[in-house]
Amino acid sequence: MTAAAVAGAEQAVIGMSHRGRLNVMVHIAGQRAADIFAGFEDVDPRSVLGSGDVKYHVGATGEYRTRQGQKLDVHLASNPSHLEAVDPVAIGRARAKQDRIGSGSRAKILPIVLHGDAAFAGQGVLAETLNFAGLGAYSVGGTIHVIVNNLLGFTTTPAELHSSRFASSVAKGQAIPIFHVNGEDPDAVVRVGQMAVEYRQAFGSDVVVDIIGYRRHGHSEVDDPTITQPLLYAKIKDHPQLWQIYAKQAGADPAPTIAAVRAELEAAHKAASTMQKKPRLRKLPSYWSPYKRGRYDSAYEVDTGVSAEALAEVTDKLTSYPADFAIHPKVKKLLEQRAEMGHGKRPVDYGMAEALAFGTLLLSGTPVRFTGQDTRRGTFNQRHAALVDTRNEAEYVALENLASGQARCEIYNSTLSEAGVLGFEYGYSRDYPEALVLWEAQFGDFANGAQVIIDQFISAAEDKWDLPSGVVLLLPHGYEGQGPEHSSARIERYLQLAAEDNIQVCQPSNAAQYFQLLRRQALRRWRKTFGGIHAEEHAAPSRRVLPDRGFCTNAI
């Protein structure tokens, strides 16, 4: 952290699982030990009624101070027990913070992700996250990945955890440095940490630091590791602790330090026992101040209508392109039809309704970020947000060229990933509430691969951690006669998740509803995840519009 501050970083976004989390809160995020201890004292009566989450999952915000007096804001992301699920979330948060700053932000916002060795090798979402690190849609100028390698996954040995020699070998698929360092050599760990920061700042690349050590105690407070690793833990039992080794090497007397630390922690524990209210270890950034969360209130509703004249003006921009642009004949015909739609000469289809919603929002100052597989063209050849020149494959995005001073528009094709990409977009929405952030599944069932993100973050984070999000999930139905895999958005799953105002589930039955839903999601000062199931997947003009079979509601 000191090296990062020296290198010019102003904020660090940290993602990690629960192991060692409380230590990080105190020593990195600058939280008081007394406040941490208070979480175990049940000073809040609600803590025994099933509210919130365990102490090892909640996040923290604070400030890290170097010995030279430099400051680094720290944001430790909340994370469920799915060990690596936080990886893309933390990096998405870093990207949003960088986009807020603008020029020079890559060096100022540093994402750091801590992993266990077993999880790094075994959890697929980590590989998805590493894969998109160098892509323009997801780049943050490099993430520092630290493997806290204790050579043990629960009770499982490395021979049962990964096929390669090192748990870090999964990162060999990327052109990034991997450092292996002995955890019992603190000076070497510090040097490697400095090198990792310097490399990241110089080359804008991910870096992996594999700190190899061991676990002195069991997996949890009640675990006895001698049952499954008797020989290993017989050696660990007689092995001196790191502070003893380092004190001996330095020729220092550790006794005064031991006494001081013990006294400090005992005093903090005593102070915690006198608290009447459980301290809050995190706070939302100031840019969340204008927004409401919690249960729905009709007072949050706003006028989402747009005049015919304004729609016509936006239409002219959406259906035009540079004079020397060699447009595909089929797309040219589509734009001609859309021009008629925008001027009231032809019924508006879902694709045009969406474009008009985005365009009017961008002109009114709302940024739009939209990703998914084939999203720029549209899975069903219905969107064409990016036009491709048939001669040289140059691209033109009309939504980026509506007017000078318009809000930023980002529409990207994602990697072939659901969990990683949706985790990133959720994280982005957490630190850019002003933006309309969307993720699209090609078919509704494609969201299956992202279910951990949907269950543990999108539908539950506000209840568990009081962390709202306004991310939008677009889940097309299909009804293409292709069986269950491509003909259902699993709407019953989302209806269950909507209980207690967790999310909104909306099924528009015509293009006008879709237009208004997108605008309402951005313009209201109430932030709640919106899951939109399209009745006929933005059907092209020639496709049959399904009869009204859905509903549109704020809360179930």
C-alpha positions as CSV (number, residue, x, y, z in Angstrom):
1,M,0.0,0.0,0.0
2,T,2.9,2.3,0.8
3,A,4.4,1.6,-2.7
4,A,1.1,2.4,-4.3
5,A,0.8,5.7,-2.5
6,V,4.3,6.6,-3.5
7,A,3.5,5.7,-7.1
8,G,0.6,8.1,-7.2
9,A,-2.4,6.0,-6.3
10,E,-5.2,7.8,-4.4
11,Q,-7.6,4.9,-3.9
12,A,-7.3,1.2,-3.6
13,V,-10.3,-1.1,-4.3
14,I,-9.7,-4.4,-2.5
15,G,-11.5,-7.7,-3.1
16,M,-10.9,-10.7,-1.0
17,S,-12.6,-13.7,0.6
18,H,-13.2,-14.0,4.4
19,R,-9.9,-15.5,5.5
20,G,-7.8,-12.7,7.1
21,R,-10.5,-10.1,6.3
22,L,-10.7,-8.6,9.8
23,N,-6.9,-8.1,9.8
24,V,-7.2,-6.2,6.6
25,M,-9.9,-4.0,8.0
26,V,-7.7,-3.0,10.9
27,H,-4.2,-2.8,9.3
28,I,-5.1,-1.7,5.8
29,A,-8.5,0.1,5.9
30,G,-7.6,1.8,9.2
31,Q,-10.6,0.6,11.2
32,R,-10.4,0.6,15.0
33,A,-9.9,-2.8,16.6
34,A,-12.6,-1.9,19.1
35,D,-15.1,-1.5,16.3
36,I,-14.2,-4.9,14.9
37,F,-14.5,-6.6,18.3
38,A,-17.9,-5.0,18.8
39,G,-19.2,-7.1,16.0
40,F,-18.8,-10.1,18.1
41,E,-20.4,-8.7,21.2
42,D,-24.0,-8.6,20.0
43,V,-24.4,-5.0,21.0
44,D,-27.1,-4.7,18.4
45,P,-30.2,-6.8,19.2
46,R,-31.0,-7.3,15.5
47,S,-27.7,-9.2,15.1
48,V,-29.3,-12.3,16.6
49,L,-32.4,-12.1,14.4
50,G,-30.8,-13.2,11.2
51,S,-30.2,-9.7,9.7
52,G,-27.1,-8.6,7.8
53,D,-24.3,-11.1,7.2
54,V,-21.4,-12.7,9.1
55,K,-18.5,-10.5,10.1
56,Y,-16.1,-12.0,7.6
57,H,-18.3,-11.0,4.6
58,V,-18.9,-7.3,5.2
59,G,-16.9,-4.6,3.6
60,A,-15.1,-1.5,5.0
61,T,-14.0,1.9,3.9
62,G,-11.2,3.8,5.5
63,E,-7.8,5.4,5.0
64,Y,-4.4,3.9,4.9
65,R,-1.6,6.2,6.0
66,T,2.1,5.7,5.2
67,R,4.9,6.5,7.6
68,Q,5.7,9.4,5.3
69,G,2.3,10.9,5.8
70,Q,0.7,10.0,2.5
71,K,-2.9,8.9,2.4
72,L,-4.7,6.2,0.4
73,D,-8.5,5.8,0.5
74,V,-9.4,2.1,0.9
75,H,-12.6,0.4,-0.3
76,L,-12.8,-3.2,0.8
77,A,-15.7,-4.8,-1.1
78,S,-18.2,-7.0,0.6
79,N,-18.2,-10.6,-0.5
80,P,-20.2,-13.7,0.0
81,S,-18.8,-17.2,0.7
82,H,-18.3,-17.8,-3.0
83,L,-14.6,-17.1,-2.7
84,E,-13.7,-15.6,-6.1
85,A,-17.1,-14.1,-7.0
86,V,-15.8,-10.7,-5.8
87,D,-13.0,-10.6,-8.3
88,P,-14.9,-9.0,-11.2
89,V,-17.0,-7.0,-8.8
90,A,-14.0,-5.2,-7.3
91,I,-12.5,-4.6,-10.7
92,G,-15.8,-3.2,-12.1
93,R,-15.9,-0.9,-9.1
94,A,-12.3,0.3,-9.9
95,R,-13.3,0.9,-13.6
96,A,-16.3,3.0,-12.5
97,K,-14.1,5.1,-10.1
98,Q,-11.6,5.6,-12.9
99,D,-14.3,6.7,-15.4
100,R,-15.5,9.2,-12.8
101,I,-12.1,10.8,-12.6
102,G,-11.2,10.6,-16.3
103,S,-7.7,11.4,-17.6
104,G,-4.9,9.8,-15.6
105,S,-7.3,7.7,-13.5
106,R,-5.6,4.4,-14.2
107,A,-2.7,5.3,-12.0
108,K,-4.9,6.9,-9.3
109,I,-7.3,3.9,-8.7
110,L,-5.6,0.7,-7.9
111,P,-7.5,-2.6,-7.8
112,I,-6.1,-5.3,-5.5
113,V,-7.5,-8.8,-5.2
114,L,-6.5,-11.3,-2.6
115,H,-7.0,-15.0,-3.2
116,G,-6.5,-18.3,-1.5
117,D,-4.4,-20.8,-3.5
118,A,-7.1,-23.4,-3.8
119,A,-9.7,-20.8,-5.0
120,F,-7.2,-19.2,-7.4
121,A,-6.7,-22.5,-9.1
122,G,-10.2,-23.9,-8.9
123,Q,-12.7,-21.1,-9.3
124,G,-13.6,-20.5,-13.0
125,V,-14.7,-16.9,-12.4
126,L,-11.1,-16.0,-11.7
127,A,-10.1,-17.3,-15.2
128,E,-12.9,-15.2,-16.7
129,T,-11.7,-12.2,-14.9
130,L,-8.0,-12.6,-15.9
131,N,-9.1,-13.1,-19.5
132,F,-10.8,-9.7,-19.9
133,A,-8.2,-7.7,-18.1
134,G,-6.6,-6.5,-21.3
135,L,-9.8,-5.7,-23.2
136,G,-10.9,-2.1,-23.7
137,A,-14.3,-2.8,-22.3
138,Y,-12.9,-4.0,-18.9
139,S,-9.4,-2.7,-18.6
140,V,-8.4,-0.9,-15.4
141,G,-4.7,-0.5,-16.1
142,G,-3.8,-3.7,-14.4
143,T,-4.9,-5.5,-11.2
144,I,-2.5,-6.8,-8.5
145,H,-3.5,-10.3,-7.6
146,V,-2.1,-11.6,-4.3
147,I,-2.3,-15.3,-3.6
148,V,-2.2,-15.9,0.1
149,N,-0.9,-19.4,-0.4
150,N,-1.1,-21.6,2.7
151,L,-0.7,-24.8,0.7
152,L,-4.0,-26.0,1.9
153,G,-7.6,-25.8,0.7
154,F,-9.9,-26.5,3.6
155,T,-8.4,-29.9,4.5
156,T,-7.3,-30.6,0.9
157,T,-3.6,-30.9,-0.1
158,P,-2.1,-29.2,-3.2
159,A,-2.0,-32.6,-5.0
160,E,-5.8,-32.6,-4.9
161,L,-6.2,-28.9,-5.7
162,H,-4.5,-28.3,-9.0
163,S,-2.7,-30.3,-11.7
164,S,0.2,-27.8,-12.1
165,R,3.1,-27.4,-9.7
166,F,1.9,-23.9,-8.6
167,A,-1.7,-22.8,-7.9
168,S,-0.8,-19.6,-9.8
169,S,-0.3,-21.5,-13.1
170,V,-3.8,-20.6,-14.3
171,A,-2.4,-17.1,-14.9
172,K,0.1,-18.4,-17.4
173,G,-2.6,-18.0,-20.0
174,Q,-1.9,-14.3,-19.8
175,A,1.2,-12.4,-20.7
176,I,1.7,-11.1,-17.2
177,P,4.4,-11.6,-14.5
178,I,4.0,-14.1,-11.7
179,F,6.2,-13.7,-8.7
180,H,6.7,-16.5,-6.2
181,V,8.0,-15.3,-2.8
182,N,8.6,-17.0,0.6
183,G,6.1,-15.8,3.1
184,E,8.6,-16.3,5.9
185,D,10.9,-13.6,4.3
186,P,9.0,-10.3,5.0
187,D,11.7,-8.2,3.4
188,A,11.4,-10.2,0.2
189,V,7.6,-9.9,0.3
190,V,7.9,-6.1,0.6
191,R,10.4,-6.0,-2.3
192,V,8.1,-8.1,-4.5
193,G,5.1,-5.9,-3.6
194,Q,7.0,-2.8,-4.7
195,M,8.0,-4.5,-7.9
196,A,4.4,-5.5,-8.6
197,V,3.2,-1.9,-8.1
198,E,5.9,-0.5,-10.3
199,Y,5.3,-3.0,-13.0
200,R,1.6,-2.3,-13.0
201,Q,2.0,1.5,-13.1
202,A,4.6,1.2,-15.9
203,F,2.9,-1.3,-18.2
204,G,-0.8,-1.2,-17.2
205,S,-0.8,-4.9,-16.7
206,D,-2.1,-7.4,-14.3
207,V,0.5,-8.8,-11.9
208,V,0.3,-12.0,-9.7
209,V,2.2,-12.3,-6.4
210,D,2.2,-15.8,-5.0
211,I,3.1,-15.6,-1.3
212,I,3.9,-19.2,-0.3
213,G,3.5,-20.0,3.4
214,Y,1.4,-22.3,5.6
215,R,-1.6,-22.3,7.9
216,R,-0.8,-22.6,11.5
217,H,-4.3,-23.3,12.7
218,G,-7.3,-25.1,11.2
219,H,-9.8,-23.9,8.6
220,S,-12.0,-22.5,11.3
221,E,-12.2,-22.0,15.1
222,V,-13.5,-25.6,15.6
223,D,-11.4,-27.4,13.0
224,D,-8.7,-29.8,14.1
225,P,-6.2,-30.1,11.2
226,T,-4.3,-32.9,12.8
227,I,-7.1,-35.2,11.8
228,T,-6.4,-34.9,8.1
229,Q,-2.8,-33.7,8.0
230,P,-1.1,-35.2,11.1
231,L,2.4,-35.1,9.8
232,L,2.3,-31.6,8.4
233,Y,0.8,-30.2,11.6
234,A,3.3,-32.0,13.7
235,K,6.0,-30.0,11.9
236,I,4.0,-26.8,12.1
237,K,3.5,-27.2,15.9
238,D,7.3,-27.2,16.5
239,H,8.0,-24.5,13.9
240,P,8.8,-21.1,15.3
241,Q,6.3,-18.3,14.4
242,L,7.3,-15.7,11.9
243,W,7.6,-12.9,14.4
244,Q,10.1,-15.0,16.3
245,I,12.1,-15.8,13.2
246,Y,12.2,-12.2,12.1
247,A,13.1,-10.9,15.6
248,K,16.0,-13.3,15.7
249,Q,17.3,-12.3,12.2
250,A,17.1,-8.6,13.1
251,G,18.7,-9.1,16.6
252,A,15.7,-7.4,18.2
253,D,14.0,-8.0,21.5
254,P,10.3,-8.6,20.7
255,A,9.1,-8.5,24.3
256,P,8.2,-4.8,24.4
257,T,6.4,-4.9,21.1
258,I,4.4,-8.0,22.2
259,A,3.4,-6.3,25.4
260,A,2.3,-3.1,23.7
261,V,0.3,-5.0,21.1
262,R,-1.4,-7.2,23.6
263,A,-2.3,-4.2,25.8
264,E,-3.7,-2.3,22.8
265,L,-5.9,-5.2,21.8
266,E,-7.1,-5.9,25.3
267,A,-8.0,-2.3,25.7
268,A,-9.9,-2.4,22.4
269,H,-11.8,-5.5,23.5
270,K,-12.8,-3.9,26.8
271,A,-14.0,-0.8,24.9
272,A,-16.0,-2.9,22.6
273,S,-17.9,-4.6,25.5
274,T,-19.1,-1.2,26.6
275,M,-20.6,-0.1,23.2
276,Q,-24.4,0.2,23.0
277,K,-24.6,0.2,19.2
278,K,-22.7,-1.8,16.6
279,P,-20.3,0.5,14.7
280,R,-20.7,0.9,10.9
281,L,-17.4,0.0,9.2
282,R,-18.3,1.4,5.8
283,K,-20.2,4.3,4.2
284,L,-21.5,5.0,0.7
285,P,-19.5,7.5,-1.4
286,S,-21.0,11.0,-1.6
287,Y,-22.2,10.4,-5.2
288,W,-24.9,8.1,-3.7
289,S,-26.4,10.9,-1.7
290,P,-29.1,11.9,-4.2
291,Y,-30.4,8.4,-4.5
292,K,-33.0,6.4,-2.5
293,R,-33.0,2.7,-1.8
294,G,-35.1,0.3,0.1
295,R,-38.8,-0.3,-0.5
296,Y,-40.6,1.2,-3.4
297,D,-42.5,4.5,-3.0
298,S,-44.7,5.9,-5.6
299,A,-43.3,9.3,-4.9
300,Y,-40.1,8.2,-6.7
301,E,-41.9,8.1,-10.0
302,V,-41.0,10.7,-12.7
303,D,-42.3,11.7,-16.1
304,T,-40.5,9.5,-18.7
305,G,-42.3,10.9,-21.8
306,V,-40.5,12.6,-24.7
307,S,-42.1,14.9,-27.2
308,A,-42.5,13.8,-30.8
309,E,-40.3,16.6,-31.9
310,A,-37.4,15.5,-29.7
311,L,-37.8,11.9,-30.8
312,A,-37.7,13.0,-34.4
313,E,-34.4,14.9,-33.8
314,V,-32.8,12.0,-32.1
315,T,-34.1,9.7,-34.9
316,D,-32.3,11.8,-37.5
317,K,-29.0,11.3,-35.6
318,L,-29.6,7.6,-35.0
319,T,-30.3,6.8,-38.7
320,S,-27.5,8.8,-40.2
321,Y,-23.8,8.0,-40.8
322,P,-20.8,9.6,-42.5
323,A,-21.2,10.2,-46.2
324,D,-18.2,8.1,-47.1
325,F,-19.3,5.1,-45.0
326,A,-20.0,1.9,-46.9
327,I,-23.0,0.6,-45.1
328,H,-24.3,-2.9,-45.5
329,P,-27.4,-3.0,-47.7
330,K,-29.5,-4.8,-45.1
331,V,-28.6,-2.4,-42.4
332,K,-29.2,0.5,-44.7
333,K,-32.7,-0.7,-45.3
334,L,-33.2,-1.1,-41.5
335,L,-32.1,2.4,-40.8
336,E,-34.5,3.7,-43.5
337,Q,-37.3,1.9,-41.7
338,R,-36.2,3.3,-38.4
339,A,-36.3,6.8,-39.8
340,E,-39.9,6.2,-40.6
341,M,-40.5,4.9,-37.1
342,G,-39.0,7.9,-35.5
343,H,-41.1,10.3,-37.6
344,G,-44.4,8.5,-36.9
345,K,-44.8,6.8,-40.3
346,R,-44.2,3.2,-39.1
347,P,-44.8,1.4,-35.7
348,V,-41.7,1.5,-33.5
349,D,-40.1,-1.9,-32.8
350,Y,-38.1,-2.9,-29.8
351,G,-34.7,-2.2,-31.3
352,M,-35.7,1.4,-32.2
353,A,-37.5,1.9,-28.9
354,E,-34.3,1.0,-27.1
355,A,-32.1,3.3,-29.3
356,L,-34.5,6.2,-28.7
357,A,-34.4,5.5,-24.9
358,F,-30.6,5.5,-25.0
359,G,-30.4,8.5,-27.2
360,T,-32.7,10.7,-25.2
361,L,-31.0,9.7,-22.0
362,L,-27.5,10.5,-23.4
363,L,-28.7,13.9,-24.5
364,S,-30.1,14.7,-21.0
365,G,-26.8,13.8,-19.4
366,T,-27.2,10.1,-18.4
367,P,-24.2,7.9,-19.3
368,V,-25.0,4.5,-20.8
369,R,-22.9,1.4,-20.4
370,F,-24.1,-1.8,-22.1
371,T,-22.3,-5.1,-22.5
372,G,-23.1,-8.7,-23.4
373,Q,-22.3,-11.3,-26.0
374,D,-23.0,-9.8,-29.5
375,T,-24.5,-6.7,-27.9
376,R,-23.2,-4.2,-30.4
377,R,-25.0,-5.9,-33.3
378,G,-27.6,-7.7,-31.3
379,T,-27.9,-11.4,-30.9
380,F,-31.0,-11.3,-33.1
381,N,-29.6,-8.9,-35.6
382,Q,-31.9,-6.2,-34.1
383,R,-29.7,-3.6,-32.5
384,H,-26.9,-2.4,-34.8
385,A,-25.5,0.1,-32.2
386,A,-22.2,-0.1,-34.1
387,L,-22.3,0.1,-37.9
388,V,-19.4,-1.7,-39.7
389,D,-18.0,-0.3,-43.0
390,T,-18.1,-3.1,-45.6
391,R,-14.8,-2.0,-47.1
392,N,-12.5,-1.7,-44.2
393,E,-14.5,-2.8,-41.1
394,A,-14.3,0.7,-39.6
395,E,-17.1,1.2,-37.0
396,Y,-19.4,4.1,-36.5
397,V,-21.6,4.4,-33.4
398,A,-24.4,6.9,-33.8
399,L,-25.2,7.0,-30.1
400,E,-21.7,8.4,-29.5
401,N,-22.2,11.1,-32.0
402,L,-25.6,12.7,-31.1
403,A,-24.3,16.1,-30.0
404,S,-21.3,17.8,-28.5
405,G,-21.4,17.6,-24.7
406,Q,-23.6,14.5,-24.6
407,A,-23.0,11.9,-21.9
408,R,-20.6,9.0,-22.4
409,C,-21.9,6.0,-24.3
410,E,-20.2,2.6,-24.0
411,I,-21.7,-0.4,-25.8
412,Y,-19.3,-3.3,-25.9
413,N,-19.3,-6.9,-27.0
414,S,-18.3,-8.9,-24.0
415,T,-16.1,-12.0,-23.7
416,L,-17.9,-15.4,-23.7
417,S,-18.5,-15.0,-20.0
418,E,-21.6,-14.6,-17.8
419,A,-20.4,-14.6,-14.2
420,G,-17.3,-12.6,-14.8
421,V,-19.0,-10.0,-17.0
422,L,-22.1,-9.6,-15.0
423,G,-20.0,-9.3,-11.8
424,F,-18.0,-6.5,-13.5
425,E,-21.2,-4.6,-14.5
426,Y,-22.7,-5.0,-11.1
427,G,-19.5,-3.6,-9.6
428,Y,-19.5,-0.7,-12.1
429,S,-23.1,0.1,-11.1
430,R,-22.1,0.3,-7.5
431,D,-19.8,3.2,-8.1
432,Y,-21.6,5.0,-11.0
433,P,-25.2,5.3,-9.8
434,E,-25.8,8.1,-12.3
435,A,-25.3,5.8,-15.3
436,L,-27.7,3.3,-16.9
437,V,-25.7,0.1,-16.7
438,L,-27.0,-2.9,-18.6
439,W,-26.0,-6.5,-19.2
440,E,-27.7,-8.6,-21.8
441,A,-28.0,-12.4,-21.9
442,Q,-28.3,-13.8,-25.4
443,F,-31.2,-15.9,-24.2
444,G,-32.7,-16.0,-20.8
445,D,-31.1,-19.3,-19.9
446,F,-27.6,-17.8,-20.5
447,A,-28.0,-16.1,-17.1
448,N,-27.6,-19.5,-15.5
449,G,-23.8,-19.1,-15.7
450,A,-24.1,-15.9,-13.8
451,Q,-26.5,-17.1,-11.1
452,V,-24.0,-16.7,-8.2
453,I,-23.7,-13.0,-9.0
454,I,-27.5,-12.7,-9.3
455,D,-28.2,-14.5,-6.1
456,Q,-25.4,-13.3,-3.9
457,F,-24.9,-9.7,-5.1
458,I,-27.7,-8.3,-7.3
459,S,-30.7,-9.6,-5.3
460,A,-29.2,-9.8,-1.9
461,A,-26.5,-7.1,-1.4
462,E,-28.9,-4.4,-0.3
463,D,-30.4,-6.6,2.4
464,K,-27.1,-8.1,3.6
465,W,-24.9,-5.1,3.3
466,D,-27.1,-2.1,2.6
467,L,-25.4,-1.7,-0.7
468,P,-27.8,-0.7,-3.5
469,S,-27.4,-1.1,-7.3
470,G,-29.4,0.0,-10.3
471,V,-27.9,-2.5,-12.8
472,V,-30.2,-3.8,-15.5
473,L,-30.4,-7.4,-16.7
474,L,-31.9,-7.9,-20.1
475,L,-33.1,-11.5,-20.5
476,P,-34.7,-12.3,-23.9
477,H,-37.4,-14.9,-24.0
478,G,-36.9,-16.4,-27.4
479,Y,-39.9,-18.6,-28.2
480,E,-38.0,-19.9,-31.2
481,G,-39.1,-23.5,-31.0
482,Q,-35.7,-24.5,-29.8
483,G,-36.7,-26.3,-26.6
484,P,-36.2,-25.3,-23.0
485,E,-32.6,-24.1,-23.5
486,H,-33.6,-21.2,-25.8
487,S,-37.2,-20.6,-25.0
488,S,-37.4,-19.5,-21.4
489,A,-36.0,-16.7,-19.3
490,R,-36.8,-18.7,-16.2
491,I,-39.1,-16.0,-15.1
492,E,-40.1,-18.0,-12.0
493,R,-36.6,-17.7,-10.7
494,Y,-36.6,-14.0,-10.8
495,L,-40.1,-13.7,-9.3
496,Q,-38.8,-15.5,-6.3
497,L,-35.8,-13.2,-6.0
498,A,-38.1,-10.2,-6.2
499,A,-39.5,-10.9,-2.7
500,E,-39.2,-8.1,-0.2
501,D,-38.4,-5.5,-2.8
502,N,-35.0,-7.1,-3.7
503,I,-35.3,-6.5,-7.4
504,Q,-37.8,-5.3,-10.0
505,V,-39.1,-7.8,-12.6
506,C,-40.6,-6.3,-15.7
507,Q,-41.9,-8.0,-18.8
508,P,-42.8,-5.4,-21.4
509,S,-45.4,-6.6,-23.9
510,N,-44.8,-3.8,-26.4
511,A,-42.0,-1.5,-27.5
512,A,-43.4,1.6,-25.8
513,Q,-43.2,-0.1,-22.4
514,Y,-39.6,-1.0,-23.0
515,F,-38.8,2.6,-23.9
516,Q,-40.4,3.9,-20.8
517,L,-38.9,1.3,-18.5
518,L,-35.4,2.1,-19.6
519,R,-35.9,5.8,-19.1
520,R,-37.6,5.3,-15.8
521,Q,-34.8,3.2,-14.5
522,A,-32.3,6.0,-15.2
523,L,-34.4,9.1,-14.3
524,R,-35.9,8.0,-11.0
525,R,-33.9,8.8,-7.9
526,W,-34.6,5.3,-6.6
527,R,-31.9,2.7,-7.3
528,K,-33.1,-0.9,-7.6
529,T,-31.9,-3.7,-9.9
530,F,-34.2,-4.1,-12.8
531,G,-34.6,-7.5,-14.6
532,G,-36.3,-7.1,-17.9
533,I,-37.6,-10.1,-19.7
534,H,-38.4,-9.3,-23.3
535,A,-41.6,-10.8,-24.6
536,E,-40.2,-11.1,-28.1
537,E,-36.5,-10.2,-27.8
538,H,-36.5,-6.8,-29.5
539,A,-38.1,-8.3,-32.6
540,A,-37.1,-6.9,-36.0
541,P,-39.9,-5.2,-38.0
542,S,-40.6,-8.3,-40.0
543,R,-41.1,-10.5,-36.9
544,R,-44.4,-11.1,-35.3
545,V,-45.1,-9.2,-32.1
546,L,-46.3,-11.7,-29.4
547,P,-49.6,-11.0,-27.8
548,D,-49.6,-9.4,-24.4
549,R,-48.7,-12.2,-21.9
550,G,-46.7,-10.3,-19.3
551,F,-46.8,-7.7,-16.7
552,C,-44.9,-4.6,-15.7
553,T,-44.5,-3.8,-12.0
554,N,-42.3,-2.2,-9.5
555,A,-42.3,-4.8,-6.8
556,I,-43.7,-8.3,-6.4
